[in-house]
Amino acid sequence: MTVSAPRWDLTNVYPSLDSKQFKNAIKKYKTLLEEMETFLKKADKASSKTDPKKLGKLLGESVDRFNALFELGGTIGPYIYSYITTDSRNKEAMRVLSEFEQVNVQANILQTKFTAWAGSLGKPAIKKAVKLNQSAKAHEFTLLEAAEQAKYLMSEAEETLAAELTLSGGNAFGKLQGTVTSQMTVDFELDGKMQKLPMPALINLRSHPDEATRRRGYEAENIAWEGVKETLAACMNGVKGETLVLDKKRGREDAVHASLDFARIDRATLDAMLGAMKDSFPMFRRYYKHKAKLIGKEKLAWWDISAPLGKTDKVYSWDEARDFIVENFNKFSPDLGAFAKRTFDENWIDGEQREGKRGGAFCMGVASVKESRILANFDGSFDQVSTLAHEIGHAFHNECAYVADKTQLQQNTPMTLAETASIMCETIATEAALEQTKDPQEVLAILEAQMNNASAVIVDIYSRYLFEKEVFERRTQSELSADELCEIMENAQKATYGDGLDEKYLQKFMWTWKPHYYSAGFSFYNYPYAFGLLFATGLYAIYQKRGAEFVADYKNLLASTGEARAAELADTFGINIRTKKFWADSLAIIGKRVDRFCQL
């Protein structure tokens, strides 16, 4: 389905990439970097024996300077990406991005120097000093976390070299993957005419109501990936190879270790969650088997996973999608409803599908204007309405921090908690659709969409975790061929989907187009999604019990996700994330939806 959708507007940030305002911002950013360099040289002379009051002042000034630096960088970066992600053929934007990345290396180096300094001070000295300075006290969590992470740093010279080399190493491979996949098109016959489809549109055919079209889309997709698999395998090897070398030099236990620290969880939490997820596979396989029965098949093929069920002729116009989201967000909270309306009214969303645009969807904050921008590929389906709700949830998360006047350092949210608001909003939209729909066929369609998403976040995410874990393990021995990557992916899918799918028709090329695997700075960009779904599901259950009084606590949680570890924030709602029980209880809620689905 091709439905008219708008493009986003960032003219209130800067008029254009070649405007005086944007160029001045770059100059100011360079100046802030130079001033931060000078300051850190002065601060580095301070030790844990320095007078606590003087040390407190230095710590306070350091966070103030970093906040100013990150606010400007967190405006320039998203502004450039607004061009890159919507038109990968924009050579001017590519050039500007490359220049900014060169400059931004210094910011990464300065962060590393600051972390090393915090480590040299030690936690006891920091705890004593922050009590004597307001800015330092407000950022105590950030300062103590830096001191803790300092133990995983190489020497200053090595960290500087690593930051500089990644531009032509892991970061370059990640950019290449994005460029290759976003510029691919496939000639495909759709609705009786030959069309040139960008890969996101081809991938979206997985939810087409006609099985023959879905299968042709699957086959065309695989042919397309076959043609670029060696290039993308080189990208994967480059990114994972760099990460392994640096993890080893930094003293990390394994490839998962750094991601746990970035996620602000421990292994007990991850093991408890993964254990509960694995226990739930039979439940999801029951869903897959019942879906196969409903479409008249013995087993689902990969192209059937997202096949719509029930009444599927409903196509949402952009205005209908907006009205549905705003109306139902209002019921949860007038603040949320008004905020959602603002995202549409002020053109914060780029929803149009077009060639050269990145696939999928995301939300990015634009720091200096305290706004967000959302990228989507809207096709009129309820699935895309749900995706819009999800991304607006991310934007609302940002808004709660902005309203609470949180600094950039205080907003540094781990991915595990970053999905909290998005999945909550997605749940609100789906539950509202189920409640408002009386037609059994429409109920089936919506419930299927809900179950399809949950199964993707639990079953498929687990397969992606297994895939990445094995890629890292095997990459320590040698580079992996494209065929080996396909084999690992297919085996991971067999281990998770089991007899829920037809093993002859899995998707061995899933690794090619997911950008999450190609981030040199963030490995295992997968299990946090499962954390987000199950954590938000547990919170939604609490909301159903407490009603409106829950909202204020919830907004406070969203505003504070950058200021504590996940377990501490969960404790405020009486949730223990280190035990399997919490995760199993959330999965049991999803299980009731599976039961309802299997009765249809």
C-alpha positions in Angstrom: 0.0 0.0 0.0 1.3 3.5 -0.8 -0.3 6.2 1.2 0.4 9.9 1.2 2.5 10.9 4.2 4.5 14.0 5.0 8.1 14.8 5.3 9.6 16.3 8.5 10.6 19.9 9.0 13.8 21.0 10.8 13.9 24.6 9.5 13.5 25.8 13.1 16.8 24.1 13.9 18.9 25.5 11.1 17.7 26.9 7.7 20.0 24.6 5.7 23.3 22.8 5.7 25.0 25.7 3.9 23.3 28.4 6.1 25.3 30.8 8.2 23.5 29.6 11.3 24.6 26.0 10.8 28.2 26.9 10.0 28.4 29.1 13.1 27.1 26.2 15.1 30.0 24.0 13.8 32.5 26.8 14.7 31.0 27.1 18.2 31.2 23.3 18.6 34.9 23.4 17.7 35.5 26.2 20.2 33.7 24.3 23.0 35.9 21.3 22.2 39.1 23.3 22.5 37.9 24.9 25.8 37.1 21.5 27.2 40.5 20.2 26.2 42.1 23.1 28.1 39.9 22.5 31.1 40.6 18.8 31.4 44.3 19.4 31.3 43.8 21.6 34.3 41.5 19.2 36.0 43.7 16.2 35.4 46.3 17.7 37.8 43.7 17.3 40.6 43.9 14.1 42.6 41.8 12.4 45.3 43.8 14.3 47.9 42.6 17.7 46.5 40.5 19.7 48.9 36.9 18.4 48.5 35.5 21.8 47.9 37.9 22.5 45.1 37.4 19.1 43.6 33.6 19.6 43.8 33.9 22.8 41.9 36.1 21.1 39.2 33.6 18.2 38.9 30.7 20.6 38.7 32.4 22.7 36.0 33.2 19.5 34.0 29.6 18.3 33.8 28.4 21.9 33.0 30.9 22.0 30.1 30.0 18.5 28.9 26.3 19.4 29.0 26.9 22.5 26.8 29.0 20.4 24.4 26.5 17.6 24.1 23.6 19.9 23.7 25.2 21.5 20.7 26.5 18.2 19.3 23.1 16.7 20.0 21.6 19.3 17.7 24.1 19.3 14.9 24.3 15.5 14.6 20.5 14.9 14.3 20.2 17.8 11.9 22.8 16.2 9.5 21.2 12.8 9.9 17.8 14.2 8.9 19.3 14.5 5.5 21.4 11.3 5.4 18.6 9.0 6.5 16.0 10.4 4.1 18.3 10.7 1.1 21.4 8.6 1.0 22.3 10.1 -2.4 22.7 13.6 -0.9 26.5 14.0 -1.5 26.6 17.4 0.3 25.1 15.9 3.5 27.5 13.0 3.3 30.4 15.4 3.0 29.2 17.5 6.0 28.6 14.3 8.0 32.2 13.1 7.3 33.5 16.5 8.4 31.4 16.5 11.6 32.5 13.0 12.4 36.2 14.1 12.1 35.5 16.9 14.5 33.5 14.7 16.8 36.4 12.3 17.3 37.7 14.9 19.7 34.5 14.8 21.8 34.9 11.0 22.1 38.6 11.4 23.1 37.6 14.1 25.7 35.0 11.8 27.2 37.6 9.1 27.5 40.0 11.5 29.2 37.2 12.5 31.6 36.4 8.9 32.4 40.1 8.2 33.1 40.3 11.3 35.4 37.2 10.2 37.3 38.7 6.7 37.7 41.9 8.2 39.1 40.0 10.2 41.7 38.1 7.1 42.9 34.5 6.8 44.1 35.1 7.8 47.8 36.7 11.2 46.8 33.9 11.9 44.3 31.2 11.1 46.8 32.7 13.5 49.3 33.3 16.2 46.7 29.9 16.2 45.1 28.2 17.1 48.3 29.9 20.5 48.1 28.8 21.5 44.6 25.3 21.7 43.2 26.1 20.7 39.6 28.3 17.9 40.7 25.7 16.6 43.1 23.0 16.6 40.4 25.3 14.4 38.3 26.6 12.1 41.0 25.3 9.0 39.2 27.1 10.0 36.0 30.4 10.8 37.8 30.4 7.5 39.8 29.5 5.5 36.7 32.5 7.1 34.9 34.8 6.2 37.7 33.6 2.6 37.5 34.0 2.3 33.8 37.5 3.8 33.9 38.8 0.3 34.7 38.0 -0.7 31.1 40.1 1.9 29.4 43.3 1.5 27.4 46.0 4.0 27.7 45.2 7.6 26.6 47.3 7.2 23.5 45.6 3.9 22.6 42.1 5.3 23.2 42.9 8.3 21.1 44.2 6.1 18.2 41.1 3.9 18.5 38.7 6.9 18.3 40.5 8.2 15.2 40.8 4.9 13.4 37.2 3.9 13.8 36.2 6.5 11.3 37.9 4.5 8.6 37.2 1.2 10.4 34.0 0.1 12.1 32.2 3.4 11.6 33.0 3.4 7.9 31.7 -0.2 7.5 28.5 0.7 9.2 28.0 3.6 6.9 28.7 1.4 3.9 26.0 -1.1 5.0 23.5 1.8 5.3 24.3 3.2 1.9 24.2 -0.1 0.1 20.9 -1.2 1.6 19.1 2.1 1.3 20.0 2.5 -2.4 19.0 -0.9 -3.4 15.8 -1.2 -5.6 14.0 -4.2 -7.1 11.8 -4.3 -10.2 8.7 -5.9 -8.9 5.2 -6.5 -10.4 2.7 -5.2 -8.0 -1.0 -4.6 -8.6 -0.6 -5.5 -12.2 2.2 -3.1 -13.0 6.0 -3.3 -12.8 7.3 -1.0 -10.1 10.8 -0.1 -8.9 10.6 -0.8 -5.1 13.1 0.4 -2.6 14.1 -2.4 -0.1 11.9 -1.1 2.8 8.8 -1.3 0.5 9.8 -4.8 -0.7 10.3 -5.9 3.0 6.9 -4.4 3.8 5.3 -6.9 1.3 5.8 -9.5 4.1 2.4 -8.2 5.4 0.7 -8.2 2.0 -2.7 -10.1 2.1 -1.9 -12.1 -1.0 0.4 -15.1 -0.3 1.7 -15.3 -3.9 2.8 -11.6 -3.6 4.4 -12.3 -0.2 6.3 -15.3 -1.6 7.4 -13.4 -4.7 8.6 -10.6 -2.4 10.5 -13.0 -0.3 12.2 -14.6 -3.3 13.0 -11.2 -4.9 14.4 -10.0 -1.5 16.7 -13.1 -1.3 17.9 -12.6 -4.9 18.7 -9.0 -4.1 20.6 -9.9 -0.9 22.5 -12.6 -2.8 23.9 -9.9 -5.0 25.3 -7.8 -2.1 26.0 -10.4 0.5 29.8 -10.4 0.1 29.9 -6.6 0.5 27.8 -6.8 3.6 29.7 -9.7 5.0 32.9 -7.6 4.7 31.0 -4.8 6.7 30.0 -7.3 9.4 33.6 -8.7 9.7 35.0 -5.2 9.9 32.7 -4.0 12.6 32.9 -7.2 14.7 36.6 -7.5 14.2 37.3 -4.0 15.5 35.0 -4.5 18.5 36.7 -7.7 19.5 40.2 -6.2 19.4 39.1 -3.2 21.5 37.2 -5.3 24.0 40.2 -7.5 24.6 42.5 -4.6 25.0 40.1 -3.0 27.4 39.9 -6.1 29.6 36.2 -7.0 28.9 35.2 -10.5 29.9 33.5 -11.2 26.6 31.5 -9.5 23.8 28.4 -9.2 26.0 30.1 -7.5 28.8 30.3 -4.0 27.5 26.7 -4.1 26.3 25.5 -5.0 29.9 27.3 -2.0 31.3 25.8 0.3 28.6 22.4 -1.3 29.3 22.9 -0.7 33.0 21.9 -4.2 33.9 23.9 -7.2 35.3 24.3 -10.7 34.0 21.8 -12.0 36.6 19.1 -9.8 35.0 20.0 -10.8 31.5 20.1 -14.5 32.4 16.7 -14.3 34.2 15.1 -12.5 31.2 16.6 -14.8 28.6 15.6 -17.9 30.6 12.0 -16.7 30.8 12.0 -15.9 27.1 13.3 -19.4 26.3 10.7 -21.0 28.5 8.0 -19.1 26.5 8.9 -20.5 23.1 6.3 -23.3 23.2 3.7 -20.7 23.8 4.7 -18.7 20.7 5.0 -21.9 18.6 1.4 -22.6 19.5 0.6 -19.1 18.1 2.5 -19.8 14.9 0.8 -23.2 14.4 -2.7 -21.7 15.0 -1.9 -19.0 12.5 -0.9 -21.6 10.0 -4.2 -23.4 10.5 -6.1 -20.1 10.0 -4.5 -19.5 6.6 -4.9 -23.1 5.6 -1.3 -24.3 5.9 0.4 -27.0 7.9 3.3 -24.7 8.8 4.1 -21.1 8.3 6.9 -20.2 5.8 8.9 -17.1 6.5 6.8 -15.0 4.2 3.7 -16.0 6.2 4.9 -14.7 9.6 3.5 -11.2 9.0 0.6 -12.3 6.9 -2.5 -10.3 7.9 -5.5 -12.1 9.2 -9.1 -11.2 9.5 -10.4 -8.1 7.8 -7.5 -6.5 6.1 -9.0 -4.0 3.7 -8.7 -1.2 6.3 -6.2 1.3 5.0 -5.5 4.3 7.3 -5.0 7.7 5.7 -2.4 9.8 7.4 -5.1 11.9 9.1 -7.0 8.8 10.3 -3.8 7.5 11.8 -3.1 10.8 13.5 -6.7 11.1 14.9 -6.7 7.5 16.2 -3.3 8.0 18.0 -4.2 11.3 19.5 -7.7 10.3 20.7 -6.4 7.2 22.5 -3.3 8.7 23.9 -5.6 11.4 25.5 -7.4 8.6 27.4 -4.1 7.6 29.0 -3.0 11.1 29.7 -4.1 14.5 28.3 -0.4 15.5 28.3 0.4 12.5 26.1 -2.5 13.2 23.7 -1.5 16.9 23.4 2.1 15.9 22.8 1.2 13.4 20.1 -1.0 16.1 18.3 2.0 18.4 18.4 4.3 15.9 16.6 1.8 15.8 13.7 0.9 19.4 13.7 4.5 20.6 13.7 5.7 18.1 11.1 8.1 16.2 13.3 7.5 13.0 11.3 8.9 11.9 8.0 6.4 9.2 7.0 6.7 8.9 3.3 8.2 5.8 1.6 10.7 6.7 -1.1 13.9 5.5 -2.7 17.1 6.5 -0.9 15.4 6.6 2.4 16.4 4.3 5.3 14.0 1.5 6.1 12.3 0.9 9.4 11.6 3.7 11.9 13.4 5.6 14.6 13.1 8.7 16.8 15.9 11.2 17.5 16.0 14.1 19.9 17.1 17.5 18.8 18.7 18.9 21.9 18.8 22.7 21.6 15.2 23.1 20.5 14.0 20.3 23.0 12.1 18.5 20.3 12.2 15.1 18.5 12.0 13.9 14.9 10.5 10.6 13.8 11.3 8.6 10.7 8.7 6.1 9.5 7.8 4.3 6.3 4.0 4.7 6.4 1.9 2.4 4.2 -1.6 2.8 5.7 -1.6 -0.5 7.6 -2.4 -0.8 11.3 1.1 -2.2 11.8 2.4 1.2 10.7 -0.1 3.0 12.9 1.3 1.0 15.7 4.9 1.9 14.7 4.0 5.6 14.7 2.6 5.2 18.2 5.8 3.4 19.2 8.1 6.2 17.9 5.9 9.0 19.4 6.4 7.1 22.7 10.2 7.7 22.3 9.5 11.3 21.6 7.3 11.6 24.7 10.2 10.0 26.7 12.4 12.8 25.5 9.7 15.3 26.3 9.4 14.2 29.9 13.1 14.8 30.3 12.9 18.2 28.6 10.0 19.3 30.8 11.8 18.1 33.9 14.7 20.3 32.8 17.1 17.3 32.7 20.6 18.0 31.4 22.1 16.1 28.5 24.1 13.9 30.9 21.0 13.2 32.9 19.2 12.1 29.8 21.8 9.5 28.9 19.3 6.6 28.9 20.3 3.0 28.3 18.5 1.1 25.5 16.9 -1.2 28.0 14.9 1.7 29.4 14.7 3.6 26.2 12.0 1.3 25.0 9.8 1.8 28.0 7.7 4.6 26.7 7.6 3.5 23.1 6.2 0.0 23.9 3.8 1.5 26.4 2.4 3.8 23.7 2.3 0.9 21.2 0.4 -1.1 23.8 -2.1 1.8 24.4 -2.8 1.9 20.6 -3.2 -1.8 20.2 -5.4 -2.3 23.3 -7.6 0.7 22.2 -8.0 -0.9 18.8 -9.1 -4.2 20.3 -11.5 -2.5 22.7 -13.1 -0.3 20.0 -13.5 -3.0 17.4 -16.6 -5.1 17.4 -16.2 -7.0 14.1 -14.7 -10.4 14.9 -12.6 -10.3 11.7 -11.2 -6.9 12.7 -10.5 -8.2 16.2 -8.6 -11.1 14.6 -6.6 -8.7 12.4 -5.6 -6.5 15.4 -4.9 -9.3 17.7 -2.7 -10.9 15.1 -0.7 -7.7 14.6 -0.2 -7.6 18.4 0.9 -11.2 18.6 3.1 -10.8 15.5 5.0 -8.0 17.2 5.3 -9.8 20.5 6.7 -12.9 18.8 9.2 -10.8 16.9 10.4 -9.1 20.0 10.7 -12.4 22.0 11.4 -15.2 19.5 13.1 -13.3 16.7 15.1 -11.0 19.1 16.4 -14.1 20.9 17.5 -15.6 17.5 19.3 -12.3 16.8 21.0 -12.5 20.2 22.1 -16.1 19.4 23.3 -15.0 16.0 25.4 -12.2 17.2 26.9 -14.2 20.1 28.1 -16.9 17.7 29.4 -14.4 15.2 31.6 -12.8 17.9 32.8 -16.2 19.1 33.7 -17.4 15.6 35.1 -14.0 14.5 37.8 -14.4 17.1 39.2 -17.3 15.0 38.8 -15.9 11.5 36.7 -13.8 9.2 33.3 -15.2 8.3 32.1 -15.7 4.8 28.6 -14.6 3.8 27.5 -18.2 3.6 28.7 -18.8 7.1 26.8 -15.8 8.4 23.7 -17.2 6.6 24.2 -20.6 8.2 24.6 -19.0 11.7 21.4 -17.0 11.2 19.4 -20.0 9.9 20.6 -22.1 12.8 19.6 -19.4 15.3 16.1 -19.2 13.8 15.7 -23.0 14.0 16.7 -22.9 17.7 14.1 -20.3 18.5 11.2 -20.8 16.1 11.5 -24.5 16.3 8.6 -26.4 14.8 6.5 -23.2 14.7 7.9 -22.5 11.2 8.7 -24.5 8.1 12.4 -25.0 8.3 12.8 -25.1 4.5 11.7 -21.4 4.3 13.5 -19.3 7.0 15.3 -16.1 6.3 19.0 -16.6 6.3 19.7 -13.1 5.1 18.1 -11.4 8.1 21.6 -10.2 9.1 22.1 -8.1 5.9 19.6 -5.3 6.4 19.4 -4.9 10.1 21.6 -1.9 10.9 21.9 -3.0 14.6 24.6 -5.5 13.7 26.8 -2.8 12.1 27.3 -0.5 15.1 30.9 -0.6 16.2 30.0 1.3 19.4 27.0 -0.8 20.5 27.0 -4.5 20.3 23.9 -6.7 21.0 21.5 -4.1 19.9 18.8 -6.7 20.3 18.0 -8.0 23.8 17.2 -4.5 25.1 14.0 -4.6 22.9 12.8 -7.7 24.8 13.7 -6.0 28.0 11.6 -3.0 26.9 8.6 -5.0 25.9 8.5 -7.1 29.0 9.3 -4.2 31.3 6.6 -2.0 29.7 4.1 -4.9 29.8 4.7 -5.2 33.5 4.2 -1.4 33.9 1.0 -1.5 31.8 -0.4 -4.1 34.2 0.4 -1.8 37.1 -1.3 1.1 35.2 -4.4 -1.1 34.7 -4.6 -1.6 38.5 -3.8 2.0 39.6 -5.4 4.0 36.8 -4.7 7.8 36.5 -2.6 8.0 39.6 0.0 5.9 37.9 0.7 8.5 35.2 2.6 11.0 37.4 5.0 8.2 38.7 5.4 7.0 35.2 6.4 10.4 33.8 8.9 10.8 36.7 10.3 7.4 35.7 10.8 8.5 32.1 12.4 11.7 33.2 14.9 9.8 35.4 16.0 6.9 33.1 19.4 8.4 32.7 20.1 8.8 36.4 20.0 5.3 37.9 20.6 1.6 37.0 17.6 -0.3 35.7 17.1 -2.4 38.8 16.9 0.7 41.0 14.3 2.4 38.8 12.3 -0.9 38.7 12.4 -1.0 42.5 10.4 2.2 42.7 7.4 0.2 41.2 8.1 -2.9 43.4 9.6 -4.8 40.4 12.6 -7.2 40.9 14.2 -7.6 37.5 16.9 -10.0 38.7 14.4 -12.8 39.2 12.8 -14.9 36.4 9.4 -14.4 38.0 8.9 -10.8 36.8 9.8 -11.7 33.3 7.6 -14.8 33.4 4.7 -12.8 34.8 5.0 -10.3 31.9 5.2 -13.2 29.4 2.1 -14.7 31.1 0.2 -11.6 30.2 1.2 -12.1 26.6 0.3 -15.7 27.0 -3.3 -14.7 27.7 -3.3 -12.9 24.4 -2.1 -16.1 22.7 -4.9 -18.0 24.4 -7.4 -15.5 23.0 -5.9 -15.7 19.6 -6.0 -19.4 19.5 -9.7 -19.4 20.4 -10.5 -17.4 17.2 
